């Protein structure tokens, strides 16, 4: 039978663990809300840029632009995972989604060049023979669009050199506090449909920031006057759109990470409380049994002395 001292130590251990996980849950909740607000703050810009692209997407200048054409070369995949754990199946979901995509497209390790944003994805695919050309670790919650340009410039340069033919990004898309969906989206060649999906995905399906019934999210001007010409506009617009797409994917991934960690820490807190309650009951039973045994021994001793 376990001693009272050991049981008491276990109870204290579970209570301390519950205190830590509860604090982590609160921190993740705040960070998750901030991540959503940051993603929403850039939605107007992304929607306006999409509106411009849709208006000039049918022109010959657009079709000739390199970023809207698929060239020969390997397939580039940007894998967005976290550097830290304690977030449930967050990272494994993205990794499985990438593996399924590779299987569907019948791509071998020689056909793929990867950019790893986050240590978990880079380590996983690097250990399995895939070429991880760039690694970006410890992506902070305050990441700016300027910091993402390093990734964007790499993709544009590789595509211009025909080192890659197309580029995709895999990440956890934030659906709601309790639901995140691993997705993989095409970045290059850029298409209006790609940007439209990105703009639509910035708003969560449920919760405070979800679209309201009857809300019109596709209000565009009737026409554009393009100055100085469509080619110059595209030269500026398309790299910015690509950068915005990658930036918002990282924001979605961060919101998903903190949401998954919040849920995981809440489960851990609840389990710690449950175990502390079970051990407290066990402690009381063991203590009561010890008291009963001592009373019995005293009573037996008194009876023997008579």
C-alpha positions as CSV (number, residue, x, y, z in Angstrom):
1,X,0.0,0.0,0.0
2,X,1.3,3.5,-1.0
3,X,2.5,5.6,1.9
4,X,0.6,8.8,2.8
5,X,3.8,10.8,2.2
6,X,4.2,9.6,-1.4
7,X,0.5,10.2,-2.1
8,X,0.7,13.7,-0.8
9,X,3.8,14.4,-2.9
10,X,2.0,13.3,-6.0
11,X,-1.0,15.5,-5.1
12,X,1.2,18.5,-4.8
13,X,3.0,17.6,-8.1
14,X,-0.3,17.4,-10.0
15,X,-1.5,20.7,-8.5
16,X,1.7,22.5,-9.5
17,X,1.5,21.0,-13.0
18,X,-2.1,22.2,-13.2
19,X,-1.0,25.7,-12.2
20,X,1.6,25.8,-14.9
21,X,-0.6,24.5,-17.7
22,X,-3.4,26.9,-16.7
23,X,-1.0,29.8,-17.0
24,X,0.1,28.5,-20.4
25,X,-3.5,28.2,-21.5
26,X,-4.2,31.9,-20.6
27,X,-1.1,33.1,-22.4
28,X,-2.0,31.1,-25.6
29,X,-5.5,32.5,-25.5
30,X,-4.2,36.1,-25.6
31,X,-1.7,35.3,-28.3
32,X,-4.4,33.6,-30.4
33,X,-6.6,36.7,-30.3
34,X,-3.7,38.9,-31.2
35,X,-2.9,36.7,-34.2
36,X,-6.4,36.8,-35.5
37,X,-6.5,40.6,-35.2
38,X,-3.2,40.9,-37.1
39,X,-4.5,38.7,-39.9
40,X,-7.7,40.7,-40.1
41,X,-5.9,44.0,-40.2
42,X,-4.3,43.2,-43.5
43,X,-7.4,41.8,-45.1
44,X,-8.5,45.1,-46.7
45,X,-5.1,45.4,-48.4
46,X,-5.3,41.8,-49.7
47,X,-8.9,42.3,-50.9
48,X,-8.0,45.5,-52.8
49,X,-5.0,43.9,-54.4
50,X,-7.1,40.9,-55.5
51,X,-9.6,43.4,-57.0
52,X,-6.9,45.0,-59.1
53,X,-5.5,41.5,-60.2
54,X,-9.0,40.3,-61.2
55,X,-9.5,43.4,-63.4
56,X,-6.3,42.9,-65.4
57,X,-6.0,39.1,-65.2
58,X,-7.3,38.5,-68.7
59,X,-4.9,40.8,-70.5
60,X,-2.0,39.5,-72.5
61,X,0.5,41.3,-70.3
62,X,-0.7,39.3,-67.3
63,X,-0.4,35.9,-69.1
64,X,3.1,36.7,-70.1
65,X,4.3,37.6,-66.6
66,X,6.8,35.0,-65.2
67,X,5.0,34.7,-61.9
68,X,1.8,33.7,-63.6
69,X,3.5,31.0,-65.7
70,X,4.6,27.5,-64.6
71,X,8.2,26.9,-65.7
72,X,10.2,23.7,-65.7
73,X,12.0,22.7,-62.5
74,X,11.5,21.1,-59.2
75,X,8.5,21.8,-56.9
76,X,9.1,24.1,-54.0
77,X,7.1,23.5,-50.8
78,X,7.1,26.0,-47.9
79,X,6.4,23.9,-44.8
80,X,5.2,26.0,-41.8
81,X,5.4,24.3,-38.5
82,X,6.3,25.4,-34.9
83,X,9.6,25.4,-33.1
84,X,7.9,24.2,-29.9
85,X,5.7,21.3,-28.9
86,X,2.8,21.0,-26.4
87,X,0.4,21.8,-29.2
88,X,-1.3,18.5,-29.9
89,X,-1.3,17.3,-33.5
90,X,-0.5,20.7,-34.9
91,X,2.8,19.8,-36.6
92,X,2.0,16.2,-37.5
93,X,-1.2,17.4,-39.3
94,X,0.9,19.7,-41.6
95,X,3.5,17.0,-42.2
96,X,0.8,14.4,-43.1
97,X,-0.8,16.9,-45.4
98,X,2.5,17.4,-47.2
99,X,3.2,13.7,-47.5
100,X,-0.3,13.1,-49.0
101,X,0.3,15.9,-51.5
102,X,3.7,14.4,-52.5
103,X,2.0,11.0,-52.9
104,X,-0.8,12.3,-55.0
105,X,1.6,14.2,-57.3
106,X,4.0,11.3,-57.3
107,X,6.9,13.5,-56.3
108,X,10.1,11.9,-55.0
109,X,12.7,13.6,-52.7
110,X,14.7,14.5,-55.9
111,X,11.7,16.4,-57.3
112,X,11.1,18.6,-54.3
113,X,13.0,21.6,-52.7
114,X,11.7,22.7,-49.4
115,X,11.7,25.9,-47.3
116,X,11.2,25.1,-43.6
117,X,9.6,27.8,-41.4
118,X,9.8,26.2,-38.0
119,X,12.2,23.6,-36.7
120,X,9.8,20.6,-36.6
121,X,9.0,20.4,-40.3
122,X,12.6,21.0,-41.4
123,X,14.0,18.3,-39.1
124,X,11.3,15.8,-40.2
125,X,11.8,16.1,-44.0
126,X,15.6,16.8,-43.7
127,X,16.0,13.4,-41.9
128,X,14.1,11.7,-44.7
129,X,16.3,12.7,-47.6
130,X,14.5,15.8,-48.8
131,X,16.4,18.9,-49.8
132,X,15.7,21.7,-47.3
133,X,17.2,24.7,-49.1
134,X,16.3,27.3,-46.5
135,X,15.5,27.1,-42.8
136,X,13.8,29.8,-40.7
137,X,13.6,29.0,-37.0
138,X,12.1,30.8,-34.0
139,X,9.5,32.8,-35.9
140,X,8.2,35.3,-33.4
141,X,4.6,36.3,-32.9
142,X,5.4,39.8,-34.0
143,X,6.7,38.8,-37.4
144,X,6.3,41.6,-39.9
145,X,5.7,41.6,-43.6
146,X,9.2,42.9,-44.2
147,X,10.7,39.8,-42.5
148,X,8.7,37.6,-44.9
149,X,10.2,39.3,-47.9
150,X,13.4,37.1,-47.6
151,X,11.3,34.0,-48.3
152,X,9.4,35.8,-51.1
153,X,12.6,37.0,-52.8
154,X,14.0,33.5,-52.7
155,X,10.9,32.0,-54.4
156,X,10.9,34.7,-57.1
157,X,14.6,34.3,-57.8
158,X,14.4,30.5,-58.0
159,X,11.4,30.7,-60.3
160,X,13.2,33.3,-62.5
161,X,16.2,31.0,-62.8
162,X,13.9,28.0,-63.6
163,X,15.3,26.3,-60.4
164,X,11.7,25.7,-59.4
165,X,8.6,25.3,-61.6
166,X,5.9,25.9,-59.0
167,X,5.6,26.7,-55.3
168,X,3.2,25.6,-52.6
169,X,2.8,26.5,-48.9
170,X,1.6,24.0,-46.3
171,X,0.3,25.3,-42.9
172,X,-2.5,25.0,-40.3
173,X,-5.4,27.2,-41.3
174,X,-7.3,28.7,-38.4
175,X,-11.0,27.7,-38.6
176,X,-12.1,28.2,-35.0
177,X,-10.6,28.0,-31.5
178,X,-11.2,24.2,-31.4
179,X,-10.6,23.5,-35.1
180,X,-7.5,24.0,-37.3
181,X,-7.3,22.5,-40.8
182,X,-3.9,21.6,-42.4
183,X,-4.0,23.0,-45.9
184,X,-1.6,23.3,-48.9
185,X,-2.0,26.1,-51.3
186,X,-0.4,27.1,-54.6
187,X,1.7,30.2,-54.5
188,X,3.3,30.2,-57.9
189,X,2.0,30.5,-60.6
190,X,-0.1,33.2,-59.1
191,X,-3.8,33.1,-60.0
192,X,-6.8,35.2,-59.0
193,X,-8.4,32.1,-57.5
194,X,-5.4,31.6,-55.2
195,X,-5.7,35.2,-53.8
196,X,-9.4,34.8,-53.5
197,X,-9.0,31.7,-51.4
198,X,-6.5,33.5,-49.3
199,X,-8.7,36.5,-48.7
200,X,-11.7,34.3,-47.9
201,X,-9.6,32.2,-45.4
202,X,-8.5,35.2,-43.4
203,X,-11.9,35.3,-41.7
204,X,-12.5,32.3,-39.3
205,X,-15.6,30.2,-39.8
206,X,-17.0,30.8,-36.4
207,X,-16.5,33.2,-33.5
208,X,-16.1,37.0,-32.9
209,X,-14.4,37.6,-36.2
210,X,-16.5,35.4,-38.4
211,X,-18.4,37.0,-41.4
212,X,-21.9,38.2,-40.5
213,X,-25.0,37.2,-42.4
214,X,-25.6,39.4,-45.4
215,X,-22.1,40.9,-45.2
216,X,-20.7,41.7,-48.6
217,X,-17.0,40.9,-48.8
218,X,-16.6,41.4,-52.6
219,X,-17.3,45.0,-53.3
220,X,-15.0,46.2,-56.2
221,X,-14.9,49.4,-58.3
222,X,-16.5,49.1,-61.7
223,X,-13.4,49.8,-63.7
224,X,-9.7,50.8,-63.5
225,X,-7.6,53.2,-65.3
226,X,-4.1,51.6,-65.4
227,X,-1.2,54.0,-65.2
228,X,1.4,53.9,-66.6
229,X,0.6,50.5,-68.0
230,X,-0.5,47.0,-67.0
231,X,3.1,45.6,-67.2
232,X,4.4,48.1,-64.7
233,X,1.4,47.5,-62.4
234,X,1.9,43.8,-62.5
235,X,5.7,44.1,-61.8
236,X,4.8,45.8,-58.5
237,X,1.6,44.0,-57.7
238,X,2.4,40.3,-58.1
239,X,5.5,40.2,-55.8
240,X,3.5,42.1,-53.2
241,X,0.6,39.6,-53.5
242,X,3.0,36.7,-53.2
243,X,4.5,38.3,-50.1
244,X,1.1,38.9,-48.6
245,X,0.0,35.3,-49.2
246,X,3.0,33.9,-47.4
247,X,2.7,36.5,-44.6
248,X,-1.0,35.6,-44.0
249,X,-0.2,31.9,-44.0
250,X,2.3,32.5,-41.2
251,X,-0.2,34.5,-39.3
252,X,-2.8,31.8,-39.7
253,X,-0.3,29.2,-38.6
254,X,0.6,31.3,-35.5
255,X,-3.1,31.7,-34.6
256,X,-3.6,27.9,-35.1
257,X,-0.5,27.1,-33.0
258,X,-1.7,29.2,-30.0
259,X,-5.2,27.8,-30.3
260,X,-4.0,24.2,-30.4
261,X,-1.7,24.9,-27.4
262,X,-4.5,26.5,-25.5
263,X,-6.8,23.5,-26.1
264,X,-3.9,21.1,-25.2
265,X,-3.1,23.0,-22.0
266,X,-6.8,23.1,-21.0
267,X,-6.9,19.3,-21.4
268,X,-3.8,19.0,-19.3
269,X,-5.1,21.3,-16.6
270,X,-8.4,19.4,-16.4
271,X,-6.5,16.1,-16.2
272,X,-4.2,17.4,-13.5
273,X,-7.3,18.4,-11.5
274,X,-8.9,15.1,-12.0
275,X,-5.7,13.2,-10.9
276,X,-5.3,15.4,-7.9
277,X,-9.0,14.7,-6.9
278,X,-8.5,10.9,-7.4
279,X,-5.3,10.9,-5.3
280,X,-7.0,13.0,-2.6
281,X,-9.7,10.4,-2.2
282,X,-7.0,7.7,-2.1
283,X,-5.1,9.7,0.5
284,X,-8.2,9.9,2.7
285,X,-8.9,6.2,2.3
286,X,-5.4,5.2,3.2
287,X,-5.4,7.7,6.2
288,X,-8.8,6.4,7.4
289,X,-7.5,2.8,7.1
290,X,-4.4,3.7,9.1
291,X,-6.6,5.3,11.8
292,X,-8.9,2.4,11.9
293,X,-6.0,0.0,12.3
294,X,-4.5,2.0,15.1
295,X,-7.8,2.2,16.9
296,X,-8.2,-1.6,16.5
297,X,-4.7,-2.2,17.9
298,X,-5.4,0.0,20.9
299,X,-8.7,-1.7,21.5
300,X,-7.1,-5.1,21.2
301,X,-4.4,-4.1,23.7
302,X,-7.0,-2.9,26.2
303,X,-8.9,-6.1,25.9
304,X,-5.7,-8.1,26.4
305,X,-4.8,-6.2,29.6
306,X,-8.1,-7.1,31.2
